[in-house]
Amino acid sequence: GGWSSICNKLLGKMSMFDAMKHAVHSVFKETVESVTSVSHVSQFREKGVLTPEEFVAAGDMLVYKCPSWSWEAGDPSKAKDYLPKNKQYLITRNVPCHQRVAALGESVREIAMEDAEDEEWTYTQTLGAVWLENGQDF
């Protein structure tokens, strides 16, 4: 591991400066976590910090109320022992995004069709409609 492996993993996705900032933050975070203990006394009102129990309860509510969210177990070597093994972090999927909608707009297929009166008209069908017809979620 070390700095070089962290930077090499990140370089394909971000600038060298951003990769270095991320690496420094990761080392700082790991250091702080190694010398501090996890509090099981609520400090949410005073500091805005959740206990592991509050985090799991809030996550459970989020997953219940918003089906795009789900719990993930993640990499077992990075698991935190104060969280349930199957609830290490929350992830959201299939959330509409203006950028993705714009990208879908570029993928529009136009099909020329004639109606009963022999007038030509254009039917526009997005990938989203195709996915829905095929029973896929996007």
C-alpha positions as a Markdown table, in Angstrom:
| # | Residue | x | y | z |
|---|---|---|---|---|
| 1 | Gly | 0.0 | 0.0 | 0.0 |
| 2 | Gly | 1.1 | 3.4 | 1.0 |
| 3 | Trp | 0.8 | 6.8 | -0.7 |
| 4 | Ser | 1.9 | 5.5 | -4.2 |
| 5 | Ser | -0.8 | 2.8 | -4.4 |
| 6 | Ile | -3.5 | 5.2 | -3.1 |
| 7 | Cys | -2.5 | 7.8 | -5.7 |
| 8 | Asn | -2.2 | 5.3 | -8.5 |
| 9 | Lys | -5.8 | 4.1 | -7.9 |
| 10 | Leu | -7.1 | 7.6 | -7.9 |
| 11 | Leu | -5.1 | 9.2 | -10.7 |
| 12 | Gly | -7.3 | 7.7 | -13.4 |
| 13 | Lys | -10.3 | 9.5 | -11.8 |
| 14 | Met | -9.0 | 12.8 | -10.6 |
| 15 | Ser | -6.1 | 15.2 | -10.9 |
| 16 | Met | -2.8 | 14.7 | -9.1 |
| 17 | Phe | -3.6 | 17.5 | -6.7 |
| 18 | Asp | -7.0 | 16.0 | -5.9 |
| 19 | Ala | -5.5 | 12.5 | -5.5 |
| 20 | Met | -2.9 | 13.9 | -3.0 |
| 21 | Lys | -5.6 | 15.7 | -1.0 |
| 22 | His | -7.7 | 12.5 | -0.9 |
| 23 | Ala | -4.6 | 10.5 | 0.2 |
| 24 | Val | -3.7 | 13.0 | 3.0 |
| 25 | His | -7.3 | 13.0 | 4.2 |
| 26 | Ser | -7.4 | 9.2 | 4.2 |
| 27 | Val | -4.2 | 9.0 | 6.3 |
| 28 | Phe | -5.5 | 11.7 | 8.7 |
| 29 | Lys | -8.9 | 9.9 | 9.1 |
| 30 | Glu | -7.3 | 6.5 | 9.7 |
| 31 | Thr | -5.0 | 8.1 | 12.3 |
| 32 | Val | -7.8 | 9.8 | 14.1 |
| 33 | Glu | -9.9 | 6.7 | 14.1 |
| 34 | Ser | -7.1 | 4.6 | 15.5 |
| 35 | Val | -6.6 | 6.9 | 18.6 |
| 36 | Thr | -10.2 | 7.8 | 19.4 |
| 37 | Ser | -12.9 | 5.6 | 20.7 |
| 38 | Val | -16.4 | 5.4 | 19.3 |
| 39 | Ser | -18.9 | 7.1 | 21.5 |
| 40 | His | -22.2 | 5.3 | 22.4 |
| 41 | Val | -23.5 | 8.5 | 24.1 |
| 42 | Ser | -25.6 | 10.6 | 21.8 |
| 43 | Gln | -23.9 | 14.0 | 20.9 |
| 44 | Phe | -26.1 | 14.7 | 18.0 |
| 45 | Arg | -27.6 | 17.9 | 19.4 |
| 46 | Glu | -24.3 | 19.3 | 20.7 |
| 47 | Lys | -21.9 | 18.2 | 17.9 |
| 48 | Gly | -24.0 | 16.8 | 15.1 |
| 49 | Val | -22.3 | 13.4 | 15.6 |
| 50 | Leu | -24.2 | 10.1 | 15.5 |
| 51 | Thr | -23.5 | 7.1 | 17.6 |
| 52 | Pro | -23.3 | 3.8 | 15.7 |
| 53 | Glu | -26.7 | 2.9 | 17.0 |
| 54 | Glu | -28.2 | 6.2 | 15.8 |
| 55 | Phe | -26.5 | 5.7 | 12.4 |
| 56 | Val | -28.0 | 2.3 | 12.0 |
| 57 | Ala | -31.5 | 3.4 | 13.1 |
| 58 | Ala | -31.3 | 6.4 | 10.8 |
| 59 | Gly | -30.1 | 4.2 | 7.9 |
| 60 | Asp | -32.9 | 1.7 | 8.5 |
| 61 | Met | -35.4 | 4.5 | 8.3 |
| 62 | Leu | -33.9 | 5.8 | 5.2 |
| 63 | Val | -33.9 | 2.4 | 3.5 |
| 64 | Tyr | -37.5 | 1.9 | 4.6 |
| 65 | Lys | -38.7 | 5.3 | 3.3 |
| 66 | Cys | -36.6 | 5.6 | 0.2 |
| 67 | Pro | -36.2 | 2.3 | -1.8 |
| 68 | Ser | -33.3 | 3.7 | -3.8 |
| 69 | Trp | -31.1 | 3.4 | -0.6 |
| 70 | Ser | -29.7 | 0.1 | 0.7 |
| 71 | Trp | -27.2 | -1.2 | 3.2 |
| 72 | Glu | -24.0 | -2.7 | 2.0 |
| 73 | Ala | -21.5 | -4.9 | 3.8 |
| 74 | Gly | -18.5 | -3.7 | 1.8 |
| 75 | Asp | -14.9 | -5.1 | 2.0 |
| 76 | Pro | -14.6 | -7.3 | 5.1 |
| 77 | Ser | -11.1 | -6.0 | 5.7 |
| 78 | Lys | -12.4 | -2.5 | 6.0 |
| 79 | Ala | -15.4 | -3.3 | 8.2 |
| 80 | Lys | -15.9 | -1.4 | 11.4 |
| 81 | Asp | -16.5 | -3.7 | 14.4 |
| 82 | Tyr | -19.0 | -1.2 | 15.9 |
| 83 | Leu | -21.4 | -1.6 | 13.0 |
| 84 | Pro | -23.3 | -4.7 | 11.9 |
| 85 | Lys | -21.4 | -6.7 | 9.3 |
| 86 | Asn | -24.2 | -6.2 | 6.7 |
| 87 | Lys | -24.7 | -2.5 | 7.5 |
| 88 | Gln | -21.3 | -0.9 | 7.0 |
| 89 | Tyr | -22.4 | 1.8 | 4.7 |
| 90 | Leu | -25.4 | 3.1 | 2.8 |
| 91 | Ile | -25.6 | 3.4 | -1.0 |
| 92 | Thr | -28.2 | 4.8 | -3.3 |
| 93 | Arg | -28.8 | 3.5 | -6.8 |
| 94 | Asn | -31.1 | 4.4 | -9.8 |
| 95 | Val | -31.6 | 8.0 | -8.8 |
| 96 | Pro | -32.6 | 10.3 | -11.6 |
| 97 | Cys | -29.9 | 12.9 | -12.5 |
| 98 | His | -30.2 | 15.9 | -14.8 |
| 99 | Gln | -26.8 | 15.0 | -16.4 |
| 100 | Arg | -27.9 | 11.4 | -17.1 |
| 101 | Val | -31.3 | 12.6 | -18.4 |
| 102 | Ala | -29.4 | 14.9 | -20.8 |
| 103 | Ala | -27.2 | 12.0 | -21.8 |
| 104 | Leu | -30.3 | 9.9 | -22.5 |
| 105 | Gly | -31.6 | 12.8 | -24.6 |
| 106 | Glu | -28.5 | 12.3 | -26.9 |
| 107 | Ser | -29.5 | 8.6 | -27.2 |
| 108 | Val | -32.9 | 9.3 | -28.6 |
| 109 | Arg | -34.0 | 7.2 | -31.5 |
| 110 | Glu | -36.4 | 8.6 | -34.0 |
| 111 | Ile | -38.6 | 6.3 | -35.9 |
| 112 | Ala | -40.5 | 7.6 | -38.8 |
| 113 | Met | -44.0 | 6.3 | -39.0 |
| 114 | Glu | -47.0 | 7.0 | -41.0 |
| 115 | Asp | -50.4 | 7.5 | -39.5 |
| 116 | Ala | -53.8 | 6.6 | -41.0 |
| 117 | Glu | -53.9 | 9.8 | -43.0 |
| 118 | Asp | -50.6 | 9.1 | -44.7 |
| 119 | Glu | -49.0 | 12.0 | -42.9 |
| 120 | Glu | -45.5 | 11.3 | -41.7 |
| 121 | Trp | -44.7 | 11.9 | -38.0 |
| 122 | Thr | -41.8 | 11.2 | -35.8 |
| 123 | Tyr | -42.1 | 9.0 | -32.7 |
| 124 | Thr | -39.4 | 9.6 | -30.2 |
| 125 | Gln | -38.4 | 6.9 | -27.8 |
| 126 | Thr | -35.8 | 7.3 | -25.1 |
| 127 | Leu | -33.7 | 4.5 | -23.7 |
| 128 | Gly | -35.6 | 4.8 | -20.4 |
| 129 | Ala | -38.8 | 3.8 | -22.2 |
| 130 | Val | -37.0 | 0.9 | -23.8 |
| 131 | Trp | -35.7 | -0.2 | -20.4 |
| 132 | Leu | -39.2 | 0.0 | -18.9 |
| 133 | Glu | -40.7 | -2.0 | -21.7 |
| 134 | Asn | -38.0 | -4.7 | -21.0 |
| 135 | Gly | -38.8 | -4.7 | -17.3 |
| 136 | Gln | -35.5 | -3.1 | -16.4 |
| 137 | Asp | -35.0 | -0.4 | -13.8 |
| 138 | Phe | -32.9 | 2.7 | -14.5 |
